[in-house]
Every structure is written in C-alpha cells, then in structure tokens.
Amino acid sequence: MKQLRTALVLLIVGGVLTTIDLFWAFWRSTVVTFGTATFPNAVTTARPLLGQTAQGFIYGKAWFSQKIFYFHVPVAEASFLVFGVAAFFAIRFLMTRRKDYDTKSRIAMEVTLLFVILTMITGDLWTKASWGVWWQWEPRLTTYFIMTLLVIAYFVLRNSVEDEERRAVYAAVFCIIAFIDAPISFLITRLIPSDHPVVFTPNGLDASQLIPFIIGQIGMLMIGYAIYTMRMSEERLHERLDVAKESLEG
C-alpha cells in the first residue's frame, strides 16, 4: 500500500508539473520565429518586433506550432528511458531466469507503449502544423516509427507463445534487440541530415524555454514511474490471488 500511495502522489505531482510546463510554454516562453513580415505601421501582435526600416516595422513570424514540443519532447525522451528500463530487466531475466524480472520488463514495455503512442500523436500534430503533411519519411520519424512497430511486435510475440518459460525468454531477447533502435532514433538527427528540429543544441535554450522543458521532463518521468508502480502493484495482487486460489483448490 505504501508504494501505491507513493505512486498516486507522484502521478498527481507529475500531472501538475506537466500542466505547469504547458501553461509556461504558451504564455511565458520565447516564441521561436522563422522568416519575417514587414508592416508599414506598428501593429499589436504576438509576433516579436525585430527592427524598423524605411519600409516599415519588421516582425518575426511566430512558430507557434513549436509549442507542442514542450509536451512532445518530454514524452519522447521518457519513452526512450522507460524502454531502456525494460531492456535492463530483460537482461536481468536472462541472467537469473527470475520471473519477477520478466514481469518488470513487461510492465515497463507497457509504459513504453503508452509514451510511444503519445509521442506519435503529438509528433503528427506538429508535422501537420509545420510541414503541412501528417507524415514524412525523414530519418527521425522513420526510426521512431520502426521503434513503435517493434514495441507493438513485442506484445504480439508474447501473446503468440503459450509456454510461459519460452515466452519470457523470447520476449526478453526481442526487447533487448529492439531497444537498439532507441539510441539510433535519438541520435540520428545529429548524425545525418534531417528535417526534424534538434531541440537541444550547443547554443542552448534561453531560460524561458529551458525551465518548462525541465519541469515537463521531471513531471513526465514521475507519471511514467507512477504508472509503472501501480501496474506492478496490480500484478502482485493478481499473483497473490492466484496463489490463494490454487491453495483453496488444492
């Protein structure tokens, strides 16, 4: 019960931090601009004033679609981290053959699937707003799409093997191999030309952008850990009920 109460607290705090992240992103963070627009007279607009020439006042074109990155990036990074946790427990299972490690790896994969779906949805919204299309086969999107398919395939594999021991071994091996795609997807925009923005660059983000990113990232990890802990509590309850049922039937 103590772990469950802690998970509920983390879920609430994580939700609050994520909400703060979104409000901060839309009302306080610097608006990223692309290109300029010139007006003969000064106008009241959210577009930042960049200067004034003989032709008029120069304003930056606001890139409001980038606001979704304040939610999209924390979710995506959380998906990579939780996937890593699943791979870690998969390795531990293969080393020890302890069932609890298989359960922990499977639950972590469930959380990964949730974050992957959220990442794909928010990513598609940004793609449509910024590129005018719902999908583009560029390196980051393609490698993340492959990762999504691999996470789904993990559960298809688990459901297709009846023998419990073989199912756990196959799933652990598949999880470890599939995780190789995660660092590839994370780093690929830095290794080869890609249209996908690189959020964290050597120039860094200003404080109005970096602070909500950090708040959102912490909040998202809290939510992920809370979901993982609650699912583990549910699994342990099921196991105890199964043991009690077998004892009564025996």
RAHU-V778203 format. One record per backbone hydrogen bond with DSSP energy under -0.5 kcal/mol. NH is the residue of the N-H (numbers start at 1). CO is the residue of the C=O. If there is no record, write none. Layout:
nh=NH co=CO
nh=NH co=CO
//
This chain:
nh=5 co=1
nh=6 co=2
nh=7 co=3
nh=8 co=4
nh=9 co=5
nh=10 co=6
nh=11 co=7
nh=12 co=8
nh=13 co=9
nh=14 co=10
nh=15 co=11
nh=16 co=12
nh=17 co=13
nh=18 co=14
nh=19 co=15
nh=20 co=16
nh=21 co=17
nh=22 co=18
nh=23 co=19
nh=24 co=20
nh=25 co=21
nh=26 co=22
nh=27 co=23
nh=28 co=24
nh=29 co=24
nh=32 co=30
nh=34 co=61
nh=37 co=59
nh=39 co=57
nh=45 co=43
nh=50 co=48
nh=50 co=58
nh=51 co=58
nh=53 co=56
nh=56 co=53
nh=57 co=39
nh=58 co=51
nh=59 co=37
nh=59 co=57
nh=60 co=48
nh=61 co=35
nh=62 co=60
nh=63 co=32
nh=64 co=62
nh=66 co=63
nh=67 co=64
nh=68 co=65
nh=69 co=66
nh=70 co=67
nh=71 co=68
nh=72 co=68
nh=73 co=69
nh=75 co=71
nh=76 co=72
nh=77 co=73
nh=78 co=74
nh=79 co=75
nh=80 co=76
nh=81 co=77
nh=82 co=78
nh=83 co=79
nh=84 co=80
nh=85 co=81
nh=86 co=82
nh=87 co=83
nh=88 co=84
nh=89 co=85
nh=90 co=86
nh=91 co=87
nh=92 co=88
nh=93 co=89
nh=94 co=90
nh=95 co=91
nh=96 co=92
nh=97 co=93
nh=101 co=98
nh=102 co=98
nh=103 co=99
nh=104 co=100
nh=105 co=101
nh=106 co=102
nh=107 co=103
nh=108 co=104
nh=109 co=105
nh=110 co=106
nh=111 co=107
nh=112 co=108
nh=113 co=109
nh=114 co=110
nh=115 co=111
nh=116 co=112
nh=117 co=113
nh=118 co=114
nh=119 co=115
nh=120 co=116
nh=121 co=117
nh=122 co=118
nh=123 co=119
nh=124 co=120
nh=125 co=121
nh=126 co=122
nh=127 co=123
nh=128 co=124
nh=129 co=125
nh=130 co=126
nh=131 co=127
nh=132 co=127
nh=132 co=128
nh=133 co=127
nh=138 co=136
nh=142 co=138
nh=143 co=139
nh=144 co=140
nh=145 co=141
nh=146 co=142
nh=147 co=143
nh=148 co=144
nh=149 co=145
nh=150 co=146
nh=151 co=147
nh=152 co=148
nh=153 co=149
nh=154 co=150
nh=155 co=151
nh=156 co=152
nh=157 co=153
nh=158 co=154
nh=159 co=155
nh=160 co=156
nh=160 co=157
nh=161 co=157
nh=161 co=158
nh=162 co=160
nh=167 co=163
nh=168 co=164
nh=169 co=165
nh=170 co=166
nh=171 co=167
nh=172 co=168
nh=173 co=169
nh=174 co=170
nh=175 co=171
nh=176 co=172
nh=177 co=173
nh=178 co=174
nh=179 co=175
nh=180 co=176
nh=180 co=177
nh=181 co=178
nh=182 co=179
nh=183 co=179
nh=184 co=180
nh=185 co=181
nh=186 co=182
nh=187 co=183
nh=188 co=184
nh=190 co=187
nh=191 co=187
nh=191 co=188
nh=192 co=188
nh=199 co=197
nh=201 co=199
nh=204 co=201
nh=209 co=206
nh=210 co=206
nh=211 co=207
nh=213 co=209
nh=214 co=210
nh=215 co=211
nh=216 co=212
nh=217 co=213
nh=218 co=214
nh=219 co=215
nh=220 co=216
nh=221 co=217
nh=222 co=218
nh=223 co=219
nh=224 co=220
nh=225 co=221
nh=226 co=222
nh=227 co=223
nh=228 co=224
nh=229 co=225
nh=230 co=226
nh=231 co=227
nh=232 co=228
nh=233 co=229
nh=234 co=230
nh=235 co=231
nh=236 co=232
nh=237 co=233
nh=238 co=234
nh=239 co=235
nh=240 co=236
nh=241 co=237
nh=242 co=238
nh=243 co=239
nh=244 co=240
nh=245 co=241
nh=246 co=242
nh=247 co=243
nh=248 co=244
nh=249 co=245
nh=250 co=246
//
